[in-house]
């Protein structure tokens, strides 16, 4: 098993996320009692010439409740009809740009990169984990409801996580 190192240096070459072994998710405080989690099933990420880019289809959001999945598609939250994708870009794994609902904001990233490894099929792999905390209101995702015990149901800060199993492009691998 490869280890995670504290490096924030992206590996050289061209890489693509393996969607089976990767994960894109979010967390938000809920009802003043716990952390609510969800994720996206349809996403892509690539690393080319030191620039990591990624996107997630809003329609693929999953929070384990079909009715809530539908509500997240509306203008109250992601407005999937007008803004079908969330996107991200970074060139240094410390600072990046996140776009939600057509609003692009800088984000600070906590990142880790594993040592490269070769899988049983001869493909070079590396793990990249990214985490950023954003104020959802800055992206126009401001729906909320009062909690009967005081405060609001939803917190303002959302933690976004991407755990990416990156596979080096076969055309670029050296023997």
Backbone as CSV, one residue per row, in Angstrom:
resi,resn,N_x,N_y,N_z,CA_x,CA_y,CA_z,C_x,C_y,C_z
1,UNK,0.844,-1.178,0.000,0.000,0.000,0.000,0.883,1.232,0.000
2,UNK,0.580,2.196,-0.865,1.394,3.401,-0.899,0.996,4.306,0.257
3,UNK,1.926,5.140,0.660,1.668,6.021,1.789,1.368,7.424,1.312
4,UNK,0.641,8.145,2.138,0.360,9.550,1.839,1.518,10.364,2.391
5,UNK,2.038,11.257,1.576,3.123,12.125,2.001,2.591,13.542,2.131
6,UNK,3.287,14.380,2.889,2.792,15.741,3.079,3.050,16.667,1.892
7,UNK,3.532,16.140,0.801,3.850,16.987,-0.340,2.607,17.622,-0.939
8,UNK,2.790,18.771,-1.513,1.711,19.430,-2.244,2.122,19.583,-3.703
9,UNK,3.084,18.773,-4.108,3.581,18.837,-5.476,2.866,17.794,-6.321
10,UNK,2.274,18.245,-7.387,1.590,17.336,-8.299,2.629,16.545,-9.088
11,UNK,2.356,15.291,-9.367,3.293,14.495,-10.150,3.341,14.986,-11.598
12,UNK,4.486,14.777,-12.238,4.633,15.159,-13.640,3.824,14.214,-14.515
13,UNK,3.498,14.669,-15.694,2.794,13.833,-16.651,1.313,14.156,-16.710
14,UNK,0.621,13.345,-17.467,-0.823,13.516,-17.644,-1.541,12.366,-16.955
15,UNK,-2.531,12.707,-16.141,-3.234,11.748,-15.298,-4.732,11.990,-15.398
16,UNK,-5.506,10.925,-15.200,-6.973,11.026,-15.164,-7.487,10.303,-13.942
17,UNK,-8.561,10.810,-13.370,-9.161,10.168,-12.202,-9.838,8.868,-12.600
18,UNK,-9.618,7.857,-11.796,-10.298,6.576,-11.936,-11.605,6.715,-11.152
19,UNK,-12.754,6.820,-11.831,-14.012,7.105,-11.119,-14.469,5.984,-10.185
20,UNK,-14.020,4.764,-10.408,-14.411,3.655,-9.545,-13.730,3.763,-8.176
21,UNK,-12.517,4.266,-8.161,-11.736,4.306,-6.928,-11.550,5.729,-6.390
22,UNK,-12.317,6.673,-6.878,-12.258,8.059,-6.425,-13.585,8.442,-5.790
23,UNK,-13.610,9.605,-5.150,-14.805,10.054,-4.461,-14.808,11.581,-4.398
24,UNK,-15.966,12.179,-4.652,-16.149,13.622,-4.495,-17.352,13.810,-3.584
25,UNK,-17.144,14.513,-2.461,-18.207,14.616,-1.473,-18.221,15.987,-0.804
26,UNK,-19.252,16.210,0.013,-19.356,17.449,0.779,-19.962,17.153,2.141
27,UNK,-19.705,18.064,3.080,-20.223,17.967,4.439,-20.688,19.342,4.886
28,UNK,-21.797,19.368,5.646,-22.326,20.621,6.162,-23.003,20.349,7.500
29,UNK,-22.899,21.301,8.426,-23.582,21.167,9.709,-25.087,21.187,9.456
30,UNK,-25.814,20.304,10.155,-27.251,20.160,9.936,-28.012,20.176,11.257
31,UNK,-29.021,21.022,11.341,-29.976,21.088,12.443,-29.316,21.319,13.797
32,UNK,-28.103,21.805,13.804,-27.407,22.047,15.058,-27.061,20.779,15.813
33,UNK,-27.198,19.611,15.147,-26.979,18.357,15.863,-25.931,17.447,15.247
34,UNK,-25.705,17.538,13.945,-24.778,16.606,13.319,-24.234,17.164,12.015
35,UNK,-23.439,16.337,11.354,-22.879,16.687,10.048,-23.619,15.892,8.987
36,UNK,-24.110,16.594,7.984,-24.828,15.981,6.868,-23.835,15.796,5.729
37,UNK,-23.881,14.633,5.067,-22.933,14.336,3.995,-23.651,13.946,2.710
38,UNK,-23.036,14.294,1.620,-23.528,13.909,0.309,-22.362,13.829,-0.648
39,UNK,-22.650,13.484,-1.885,-21.579,13.377,-2.862,-22.115,13.460,-4.277
40,UNK,-21.205,13.323,-5.223,-21.539,13.364,-6.639,-21.053,12.061,-7.278
41,UNK,-21.903,11.465,-8.108,-21.533,10.223,-8.781,-20.872,10.461,-10.130
42,UNK,-21.240,11.531,-10.804,-20.721,11.805,-12.146,-19.757,12.982,-12.071
43,UNK,-18.474,12.664,-12.123,-17.440,13.686,-12.036,-16.245,13.246,-12.870
44,UNK,-15.370,14.188,-13.131,-14.140,13.908,-13.869,-13.050,14.797,-13.296
45,UNK,-11.820,14.305,-13.341,-10.669,15.100,-12.924,-9.485,14.683,-13.762
46,UNK,-8.658,15.651,-14.075,-7.456,15.382,-14.846,-6.325,16.278,-14.392
47,UNK,-5.134,15.772,-14.531,-3.931,16.523,-14.200,-3.073,16.545,-15.446
48,UNK,-2.855,17.735,-15.981,-2.046,17.882,-17.182,-1.108,19.052,-17.005
49,UNK,0.173,18.783,-17.216,1.200,19.816,-17.120,1.110,20.596,-15.812
50,UNK,0.857,19.876,-14.704,0.825,20.494,-13.386,-0.462,21.193,-13.014
51,UNK,-1.454,21.171,-13.878,-2.738,21.815,-13.602,-3.792,20.741,-13.375
52,UNK,-4.402,20.756,-12.204,-5.452,19.818,-11.857,-6.798,20.491,-12.071
53,UNK,-7.641,19.873,-12.875,-8.985,20.394,-13.110,-9.989,19.290,-12.802
54,UNK,-11.168,19.711,-12.427,-12.211,18.739,-12.151,-13.577,19.359,-12.302
55,UNK,-14.565,18.498,-12.494,-15.947,18.964,-12.588,-16.863,17.861,-12.083
56,UNK,-18.029,18.274,-11.599,-19.054,17.325,-11.155,-20.383,17.763,-11.746
57,UNK,-21.138,16.810,-12.244,-22.476,17.086,-12.770,-23.430,17.245,-11.583
58,UNK,-24.079,18.388,-11.517,-25.005,18.669,-10.420,-26.120,17.629,-10.376
59,UNK,-26.581,17.168,-11.520,-27.668,16.185,-11.561,-27.283,14.867,-10.889
60,UNK,-25.983,14.652,-10.637,-25.547,13.396,-10.032,-25.403,13.486,-8.515
61,UNK,-25.839,14.594,-7.926,-25.732,14.723,-6.473,-26.555,13.633,-5.803
62,UNK,-26.001,13.064,-4.728,-26.703,12.005,-4.016,-26.577,12.221,-2.521
63,UNK,-27.730,12.342,-1.866,-27.775,12.500,-0.417,-28.662,11.434,0.220
64,UNK,-28.874,10.329,-0.498,-29.626,9.161,-0.018,-31.111,9.434,0.195
65,UNK,-31.635,10.459,-0.459,-33.066,10.761,-0.365,-33.473,11.405,-1.686
66,UNK,-34.323,10.719,-2.460,-34.700,11.203,-3.792,-35.357,12.586,-3.746
67,UNK,-36.215,12.837,-2.778,-36.884,14.137,-2.684,-35.865,15.248,-2.433
68,UNK,-34.926,14.999,-1.534,-33.893,16.000,-1.265,-32.947,16.131,-2.453
69,UNK,-32.620,15.027,-3.121,-31.809,15.125,-4.344,-32.468,16.084,-5.327
70,UNK,-33.797,15.970,-5.479,-34.534,16.860,-6.366,-34.485,18.301,-5.904
71,UNK,-34.635,18.530,-4.603,-34.590,19.902,-4.081,-33.218,20.530,-4.325
72,UNK,-32.160,19.739,-4.235,-30.817,20.263,-4.474,-30.617,20.702,-5.924
73,UNK,-31.464,20.228,-6.841,-31.378,20.624,-8.254,-31.991,21.992,-8.519
74,UNK,-32.811,22.481,-7.592,-33.573,23.713,-7.791,-32.722,24.960,-7.545
75,UNK,-33.244,26.127,-7.919,-32.519,27.372,-7.648,-32.244,27.618,-6.163
76,UNK,-32.974,26.966,-5.257,-32.674,27.105,-3.824,-31.251,26.671,-3.515
77,UNK,-30.750,25.706,-4.272,-29.412,25.176,-4.033,-28.549,25.330,-5.285
78,UNK,-28.383,24.267,-6.081,-27.427,24.285,-7.193,-27.969,24.827,-8.507
79,UNK,-29.284,24.878,-8.679,-29.900,25.368,-9.915,-29.337,24.628,-11.135
80,UNK,-29.540,23.316,-11.138,-28.949,22.439,-12.150,-29.342,22.793,-13.576
81,UNK,-30.540,23.311,-13.768,-30.965,23.647,-15.128,-30.093,24.751,-15.718
82,UNK,-29.792,25.769,-14.937,-28.969,26.886,-15.427,-27.471,26.636,-15.263
83,UNK,-27.111,25.857,-14.238,-25.693,25.629,-13.927,-25.463,24.134,-13.710
84,UNK,-25.336,23.369,-14.785,-25.293,21.905,-14.673,-24.001,21.324,-14.104
85,UNK,-22.952,22.145,-13.979,-21.690,21.622,-13.470,-21.094,22.513,-12.394
86,UNK,-20.376,21.866,-11.507,-19.498,22.537,-10.554,-18.095,22.261,-11.060
87,UNK,-17.209,23.261,-11.036,-15.863,23.021,-11.551,-14.799,23.558,-10.605
88,UNK,-13.586,23.049,-10.804,-12.468,23.372,-9.938,-11.189,23.362,-10.762
89,UNK,-10.218,24.208,-10.337,-8.926,24.277,-11.031,-7.860,24.723,-10.039
90,UNK,-6.700,24.068,-10.082,-5.550,24.490,-9.280,-4.264,24.155,-10.017
91,UNK,-3.260,24.981,-9.823,-1.949,24.685,-10.420,-0.881,24.483,-9.348
92,UNK,-1.247,24.627,-8.060,-0.235,24.453,-7.020,-0.681,23.580,-5.841
93,UNK,-1.879,23.041,-5.883,-2.442,22.197,-4.828,-2.505,22.895,-3.470
94,UNK,-2.423,24.216,-3.475,-2.609,25.000,-2.251,-3.731,26.012,-2.409
95,UNK,-3.854,26.544,-3.606,-4.878,27.544,-3.905,-5.532,27.158,-5.217
96,UNK,-6.825,27.377,-5.295,-7.521,27.034,-6.523,-8.708,27.944,-6.737
97,UNK,-9.474,27.617,-7.749,-10.700,28.340,-8.066,-11.828,27.334,-8.154
98,UNK,-12.914,27.626,-7.448,-14.095,26.793,-7.437,-15.235,27.580,-8.050
99,UNK,-15.998,26.940,-8.946,-17.150,27.586,-9.570,-18.400,26.792,-9.248
100,UNK,-19.353,27.469,-8.603,-20.660,26.907,-8.281,-21.701,27.940,-8.679
101,UNK,-22.720,27.520,-9.394,-23.798,28.413,-9.847,-23.268,29.616,-10.632
102,UNK,-22.216,29.384,-11.405,-21.653,30.438,-12.236,-20.791,31.434,-11.483
103,UNK,-20.582,31.233,-10.189,-19.763,32.127,-9.367,-18.427,31.437,-9.106
104,UNK,-17.341,32.115,-9.469,-15.999,31.578,-9.259,-15.334,32.329,-8.124
105,UNK,-14.807,31.576,-7.175,-14.144,32.153,-6.009,-12.835,31.405,-5.758
106,UNK,-11.838,32.128,-5.218,-10.607,31.434,-4.823,-10.863,30.583,-3.578
107,UNK,-10.176,29.465,-3.487,-10.265,28.594,-2.317,-8.864,28.174,-1.891
108,UNK,-8.712,27.994,-0.597,-7.478,27.457,-0.046,-7.680,25.957,0.131
109,UNK,-6.687,25.191,-0.254,-6.802,23.742,-0.302,-5.844,23.094,0.694
110,UNK,-6.332,22.098,1.398,-5.458,21.186,2.140,-5.307,19.976,1.225
111,UNK,-4.083,19.655,0.860,-3.859,18.581,-0.115,-2.807,17.614,0.385
112,UNK,-2.937,16.379,-0.070,-1.883,15.385,0.145,-1.770,14.553,-1.126
113,UNK,-0.582,14.091,-1.377,-0.295,13.305,-2.577,0.460,12.060,-2.142
114,UNK,0.001,10.900,-2.609,0.691,9.651,-2.272,1.918,9.482,-3.153
115,UNK,2.752,8.554,-2.748,3.862,8.158,-3.592,3.279,7.402,-4.784
116,UNK,3.843,7.541,-5.973,3.355,6.763,-7.108,3.514,5.270,-6.858
117,UNK,2.633,4.498,-7.462,2.659,3.052,-7.330,2.191,2.463,-8.657
118,UNK,2.459,1.199,-8.871,2.035,0.531,-10.093,1.026,-0.540,-9.707
119,UNK,-0.125,-0.537,-10.373,-1.169,-1.512,-10.057,-0.862,-2.852,-10.752
120,UNK,-1.657,-3.896,-10.467,-1.402,-5.217,-11.058,-1.494,-5.255,-12.586
121,UNK,-2.042,-4.205,-13.176,-2.195,-4.160,-14.633,-1.114,-3.301,-15.296
122,UNK,-0.115,-2.880,-14.505,1.002,-2.115,-15.041,0.752,-0.633,-15.178
123,UNK,-0.363,-0.142,-14.643,-0.664,1.290,-14.732,-0.099,2.025,-13.531
124,UNK,0.557,3.134,-13.801,1.075,3.954,-12.712,-0.078,4.744,-12.101
125,UNK,-0.138,4.748,-10.766,-1.208,5.428,-10.028,-0.618,6.327,-8.961
126,UNK,-1.393,7.341,-8.619,-1.056,8.212,-7.499,-2.376,8.675,-6.890
127,UNK,-2.394,8.850,-5.582,-3.585,9.350,-4.906,-3.422,10.821,-4.574
128,UNK,-4.434,11.601,-4.872,-4.443,13.024,-4.527,-5.709,13.278,-3.730
129,UNK,-5.541,13.806,-2.515,-6.674,14.143,-1.675,-6.708,15.655,-1.487
130,UNK,-7.856,16.228,-1.760,-8.041,17.671,-1.636,-9.203,17.955,-0.689
131,UNK,-9.063,19.002,0.104,-10.149,19.420,0.974,-10.161,20.938,1.036
132,UNK,-11.349,21.505,0.917,-11.506,22.955,1.010,-12.787,23.257,1.772
133,UNK,-12.746,24.319,2.554,-13.930,24.766,3.273,-14.356,26.089,2.650
134,UNK,-15.638,26.172,2.279,-16.155,27.381,1.644,-17.439,27.820,2.338
135,UNK,-17.718,29.106,2.231,-18.992,29.652,2.689,-19.952,29.550,1.506
136,UNK,-20.944,28.705,1.611,-21.857,28.440,0.501,-22.601,29.688,0.041
137,UNK,-22.809,30.635,0.950,-23.512,31.869,0.595,-22.753,32.679,-0.452
138,UNK,-21.431,32.581,-0.460,-20.621,33.299,-1.450,-20.855,32.793,-2.868
139,UNK,-21.435,31.598,-2.995,-21.721,31.012,-4.301,-23.211,31.071,-4.637
140,UNK,-23.980,31.795,-3.833,-25.413,31.916,-4.093,-26.220,30.714,-3.651
141,UNK,-25.642,29.874,-2.802,-26.355,28.719,-2.259,-26.728,29.098,-0.822
142,UNK,-27.827,29.818,-0.689,-28.123,30.435,0.604,-29.438,29.979,1.239
143,UNK,-30.133,29.004,0.652,-31.388,28.539,1.242,-31.140,28.070,2.673
144,UNK,-32.078,28.369,3.543,-32.007,27.903,4.921,-33.394,27.943,5.513
145,UNK,-33.553,27.374,6.667,-34.813,27.396,7.401,-34.480,27.493,8.876
146,UNK,-35.323,28.178,9.645,-35.035,28.288,11.077,-35.229,26.948,11.780
147,UNK,-34.325,26.677,12.683,-34.402,25.486,13.519,-35.230,25.859,14.750
148,UNK,-36.178,25.062,15.114,-37.050,25.393,16.241,-36.286,25.567,17.541
149,UNK,-35.125,24.938,17.660,-34.300,25.088,18.853,-33.387,26.295,18.797
150,UNK,-33.494,27.097,17.748,-32.629,28.266,17.558,-31.641,28.037,16.435
151,UNK,-31.244,29.089,15.802,-30.309,28.996,14.690,-30.986,28.503,13.427
152,UNK,-30.188,28.070,12.482,-30.682,27.585,11.196,-30.404,26.100,11.043
153,UNK,-31.161,25.481,10.144,-30.947,24.057,9.868,-29.585,23.806,9.247
154,UNK,-29.169,24.652,8.333,-27.913,24.422,7.628,-26.847,25.410,8.063
155,UNK,-25.630,24.902,8.239,-24.504,25.778,8.499,-24.115,26.513,7.230
156,UNK,-23.304,27.517,7.375,-22.841,28.271,6.209,-21.615,27.625,5.566
157,UNK,-20.755,27.031,6.382,-19.522,26.443,5.863,-19.768,25.030,5.346
158,UNK,-19.247,24.775,4.151,-19.323,23.454,3.532,-17.897,22.979,3.297
159,UNK,-17.629,21.759,3.706,-16.336,21.139,3.425,-16.501,20.281,2.185
160,UNK,-15.666,20.533,1.204,-15.694,19.787,-0.055,-14.436,18.923,-0.089
161,UNK,-14.623,17.636,-0.386,-13.500,16.705,-0.412,-13.464,15.973,-1.754
162,UNK,-12.250,15.810,-2.259,-12.035,14.979,-3.447,-10.896,14.027,-3.124
163,UNK,-11.193,12.746,-3.178,-10.186,11.711,-2.994,-10.019,11.050,-4.358
164,UNK,-8.931,11.394,-5.015,-8.757,11.030,-6.415,-7.683,9.959,-6.595
165,UNK,-8.071,8.854,-7.175,-7.133,7.814,-7.597,-6.780,8.141,-9.046
166,UNK,-5.615,8.693,-9.244,-5.217,9.160,-10.567,-4.382,8.084,-11.276
167,UNK,-4.690,7.885,-12.559,-3.983,6.905,-13.381,-3.226,7.677,-14.463
168,UNK,-1.940,7.374,-14.576,-1.123,8.058,-15.578,-1.523,7.626,-16.969
169,UNK,-1.577,8.581,-17.870,-1.925,8.318,-19.248,-0.932,7.350,-19.849
170,UNK,-1.421,6.273,-20.474,-0.566,5.222,-21.036,0.397,5.792,-22.081
171,UNK,-0.061,6.753,-22.849,0.776,7.323,-23.915,1.970,8.063,-23.342
172,UNK,1.875,8.517,-22.082,2.945,9.299,-21.477,3.844,8.492,-20.536
173,UNK,3.478,7.255,-20.254,4.269,6.483,-19.304,5.586,6.058,-19.944
174,UNK,6.599,6.133,-19.129,7.925,5.708,-19.580,8.145,4.260,-19.131
175,UNK,8.836,3.478,-19.933,9.140,2.083,-19.544,10.386,2.023,-18.709
